């Protein structure tokens, strides 16, 4: 029962991530799965690629060749801006959830490099609360 708050905290702070998943064989013959790109000299296989942003199209009017390039650039720019807005909203939501968790008064713990559970003291909680507020100011505009 004492692990329940830690599990709940980890679930609340986790975000779904759509990342590329690569598979390759290392120098020792081990199969490696990673979201990081493999070394340059290694042949790899992409198992899951990051999805491209969806772009919906309406029936465009025929354009002159010179206008086609600028219209294409405008559509690409609009798609990038829409994707950036989605990312900013996800970051905003995560920062707000993080702040709510920190302000809940719940006892919080994390696992250090040695694999030991370490509880946050008041100073660490204040530092993380200040960081969460900074993140909210940055992402929630």
N, C-alpha and C positions, 0 to 999 in steps of 0.2 A: 504494500500500500504506500510505502514511502517513496517508491519510484514513480508513482503516478504523476506527481507534479512535474517531474523532469521529462517524462514522456509527453505530457500535454504541452509543455513549453516547447519541446523540440518540434512537435506537430504544428504549433501555432507559428513558429518562426521559419518553418520551411516553406519554400516557394517552389511551385512546379517549374522545372527547367527543361527547355527543349534544346538539347545540345547535340552536337555531332558525336557519334560513337564510332571509334576506330578499332580495328583488330589487326594485329601483326605478330610475327614471331621474332623474339629477341635473339641476341647472340648466343644465349645458352639453350635455345630451342624451346623456350617457354612461350605459350600463347598469351599475348597481352591485350586486354580490352581497356580502352581509356578514352576520355573525352578530350584529351590533349593530343595534338598531332604527333605522329611517330617521328623518329629521327629521319633525316633527309635520305639516307642511303637504304632505308628499309622499305620493302614493298608492303603496302597496307591495303586494307579493304574497309570501306565506309559502310557500317551496318545501319546507321540511322543518321540521316542528314538533317540539319536545321531547316525547318520549313521556311520557304520564301513567303513574304507577305502577299496576301491575296489582293489582286487588283481587279475591280469590277469595271467593265467597259459598257458604255452605251453605244448606240450607233453613231459613230463619228461622221461628220460631214467630210466629203473628199477635200483634201488639202493640197496645196501646192507643195512641191518638194522642199522648198526652203522653210515653209511653215511646219512641215512634218517633223523636222528635227527639233524645233523649239517647242512644239506641242508634246513631243515625246519626252523632252527634258522636263517640261512642266508636269507631266503625269508622273514621271519618276520622282521628281522633287516632292510632289503631293503624297506619293506612296511612302517615301522616306519620312516625311513629316508625320504622317498618320502612324507609322510604326514607332517613331520616337515618342509620340503622345501616349501610345499604349504602354511603352516601357516606363515612361515617367509616371503614369497612373499606377502601374504595378509597384514601382519603387515607393510611391507615396503611400499606397495601401500597406506595404510591408513596414514602412517606417512608423505609420500610425499604430499598427498592431504591436510593433516592438515597444513603442512608448506605453501603450495600454498595459502590456505585460509587465513592464518595469514598474509602473505606477500601481499595479494591483496589490502590492504588498506581499505577494507570494514569495516564498523562499526560493531563490534561484541558484542553480548549480551549472557547472560546465565541466568537461573532461579536459584535463591538461595534457601536455605532451607525453607524460609518463603513464597516461591512462587512468589517472586517479580523479575521483570526483572532488571538485573544489567548489565551495559555496561562495557566492559573491558577498563581500562586506558592503557596508553602507557607502563607503567612498567609491568603490567600483560601480555600485548601482547609480550613484549620482553622476559619475563620468559617462556611463552609458545612457542615462536619461538625457544629459546635455547633448550627447552625440545624436540621439534619436530626434531631439528637437531641431538640431541643425539639419538633419536629413529631411525632416518635414518641411522646414523653411525652404530647402533647396528643391524638393520634388513636388510639393503640393502648392503650385502656383495657380 
